[in-house]
Amino acid sequence: TKAHLWILEEGRRRGLKELAVVLDKRPLDKEVREAELVDRLLMLLKLFGDRRDVSLGVSNQGLFLSKLRALQGELPRGARVVFLMGWNTLVRLLDPKYYEDREAALRELFSGAEVLVGLRGEASWGDLEAFLSRPENLPFRDRISAFELPPSLRSVSSTEVRRQIAEGRGIPSVVPEEVKDFIQKRALYRG
């Protein structure tokens, strides 16, 4: 969606020189229906295929710590890694249900990476402050920075986009044209 593009470009505005868009084969806690992995990858190629500053990848690792470990094996020593994400993903990232030893896993993650989170939906700066001030999150708050998405993009949801298409209400304008054309040609998400 255009919200995802905004989050990516915020990384650029914050001085990140190279961006990587990593597609999860099977996203954590999300069921991917109506679009095969190849279709999802082709949509990313439509958006970023000509950009030399954006690398595309596919991951079979749902946890960010696993992604970091894989990246560290490929990046130059000391390379700065910043995971860009929306508010809901930050909440999942810090959720203890995904870790056998949450403290150790997050300590390792945040020793090798930072997080830049876009506040979207109803999330406010106050919500972020309260969330990061919880005792279990305090050790990691200095490695997390945030920004607000513009009002027109704050409520954009890929899940809602897919739902609208499945219900026959068309493809919303928050979908970039290149992707919109691809979805139409392949008749994706039509329930």
C-alpha positions as a printed Julia matrix, in Angstrom:
191×3 Matrix{Float64}:
   0.0     0.0     0.0
   0.99    3.64   -0.15
   1.37    3.48    3.64
   4.07    0.82    3.25
   5.82    3.01    0.69
   5.68    5.96    3.09
   7.29    3.89    5.84
  10.03    2.82    3.45
  10.67    6.37    2.3
  10.82    7.52    5.92
  13.83    5.25    6.25
  15.38    7.08    3.31
  14.53   10.47    4.88
  16.27    9.26    8.05
  19.49    8.63    6.15
  19.34    4.92    5.38
  21.37    4.41    2.22
  20.07    1.02    1.14
  16.67   -0.41    1.86
  15.63   -4.04    1.75
  12.05   -5.16    1.41
  11.78   -8.68    2.78
   8.72  -10.71    1.94
   7.8   -13.37    4.48
   6.88  -16.69    2.91
   4.41  -17.13    5.72
   3.92  -14.03    7.86
   3.73  -14.52   11.6
   0.11  -14.7    12.8
  -1.25  -13.89    9.35
  -2.8   -16.18    6.83
  -1.97  -15.27    3.26
  -4.82  -16.14    0.97
  -5.56  -15.53   -2.68
  -2.0   -14.57   -3.63
   0.78  -17.07   -4.05
   4.31  -16.2    -2.99
   5.29  -15.63   -6.61
   2.44  -13.12   -7.07
   3.44  -11.25   -3.93
   7.06  -11.13   -5.11
   6.01   -9.95   -8.58
   4.05   -7.1    -6.98
   7.23   -6.01   -5.18
   9.16   -6.21   -8.45
   6.55   -3.97  -10.08
   7.18   -1.38   -7.36
  10.93   -1.66   -6.85
  12.41   -3.55   -9.79
  14.08   -0.45  -11.26
  15.36    0.98   -7.97
  19.02    0.36   -7.25
  18.64    1.52   -3.64
  16.05   -1.13   -2.77
  16.89   -4.81   -2.5
  14.2    -7.46   -2.44
  14.31  -10.63   -0.42
  12.21  -13.56    0.68
  12.39  -14.95    4.19
  11.2   -18.16    5.75
  11.95  -16.7     9.18
   8.99  -15.14   10.96
  10.9   -13.63   13.87
  12.96  -10.49   13.39
  15.78  -12.05   15.41
  16.0   -14.88   12.88
  16.0   -12.35   10.05
  18.77  -10.39   11.77
  20.89  -13.51   12.16
  20.47  -14.3     8.46
  21.3   -10.71    7.46
  24.38  -10.57    9.65
  25.83  -13.45    7.67
  25.49  -11.44    4.46
  26.21   -7.85    5.48
  29.59   -6.25    6.1
  30.68   -6.4     9.72
  29.25   -3.47   11.67
  26.57   -2.64    9.08
  23.66   -0.72   10.55
  20.41   -2.69   10.47
  17.13   -0.86   10.98
  13.84   -2.72   10.77
  11.04   -0.49    9.48
   7.56   -1.41   10.62
   4.11   -0.23   11.56
   2.73    0.02   15.08
   1.02   -3.39   15.08
   4.25   -5.1    14.09
   6.12   -3.41   16.95
   3.51   -4.73   19.37
   4.0    -8.25   17.95
   7.79   -7.86   18.02
   7.75   -7.26   21.78
   5.04   -9.83   22.58
   6.42  -12.54   24.91
   4.36  -15.3    23.27
   6.89  -15.54   20.43
   9.93  -16.24   22.59
  11.14  -19.02   24.86
  13.42  -16.47   26.53
  12.08  -13.05   25.55
  14.73  -11.06   27.42
  17.68  -12.89   25.83
  16.14  -12.86   22.35
  15.31   -9.15   22.41
  18.67   -8.28   23.93
  20.35  -10.05   20.99
  18.0    -8.43   18.49
  18.49   -4.91   19.79
  22.25   -5.32   20.15
  22.37   -5.79   16.37
  19.45   -3.74   15.1
  17.26   -0.73   15.63
  13.57   -0.32   14.93
  11.86    2.58   13.19
   8.12    2.39   13.68
   5.36    4.28   11.91
   2.5     5.23   14.18
  -0.67    4.28   12.36
  -4.28    3.58   13.13
  -5.27    5.03   16.47
  -1.75    4.75   17.93
  -0.49    8.01   19.4
   2.79    9.27   20.81
   1.25    8.72   24.25
   0.49    5.09   23.38
   4.07    4.59   22.25
   5.45    6.22   25.39
   3.23    4.09   27.64
   4.1     0.91   25.74
   7.85    1.52   25.82
   7.7     2.56   29.49
   6.47   -0.85   30.57
   9.2    -2.44   32.7
   9.65   -5.33   30.27
  10.16   -2.92   27.32
  12.33   -0.28   29.01
  15.66   -1.99   28.2
  14.92   -1.67   24.47
  13.31    1.75   24.18
  16.53    3.53   23.18
  16.76    1.32   20.09
  13.23    2.2    18.94
  12.35    5.46   17.23
   9.07    6.48   15.66
   7.32    8.8    13.25
   3.72    9.51   12.37
   2.24    8.55    9.06
   0.29   11.34    7.37
  -3.4    11.43    8.32
  -4.44   10.14    4.89
  -2.37    6.96    5.41
  -2.77    6.28    9.14
  -5.74    3.96    8.75
  -4.5     2.11    5.66
  -4.52   -1.65    6.18
  -3.52   -4.36    3.71
  -6.03   -6.65    5.36
  -8.78   -4.11    4.72
  -7.63   -3.65    1.11
  -7.87   -7.41    0.51
 -11.29   -7.48    2.19
 -12.62   -4.68   -0.02
 -11.44   -6.47   -3.15
 -12.93   -9.79   -1.99
 -16.26   -8.07   -1.32
 -16.29   -6.69   -4.86
 -15.84   -3.06   -3.81
 -12.87   -2.53   -6.13
  -9.25   -1.77   -5.42
  -8.83    1.22   -3.09
  -6.77    4.24   -4.15
  -4.23    3.48   -1.39
  -2.85    0.72   -3.63
  -0.06    1.98   -5.93
  -1.05    1.92   -9.62
   1.59   -0.67  -10.59
   0.23   -3.07   -8.0
  -3.38   -2.2    -8.75
  -2.88   -3.16  -12.41
  -1.22   -6.43  -11.41
  -4.02   -7.32   -8.99
  -6.61   -6.65  -11.69
  -4.8    -8.66  -14.38
  -4.26  -11.64  -12.06
  -7.72  -11.35  -10.45
  -6.17  -11.57   -6.98
  -8.03  -11.38   -3.66
 -11.45  -11.9    -5.22
 -12.65  -14.25   -2.5
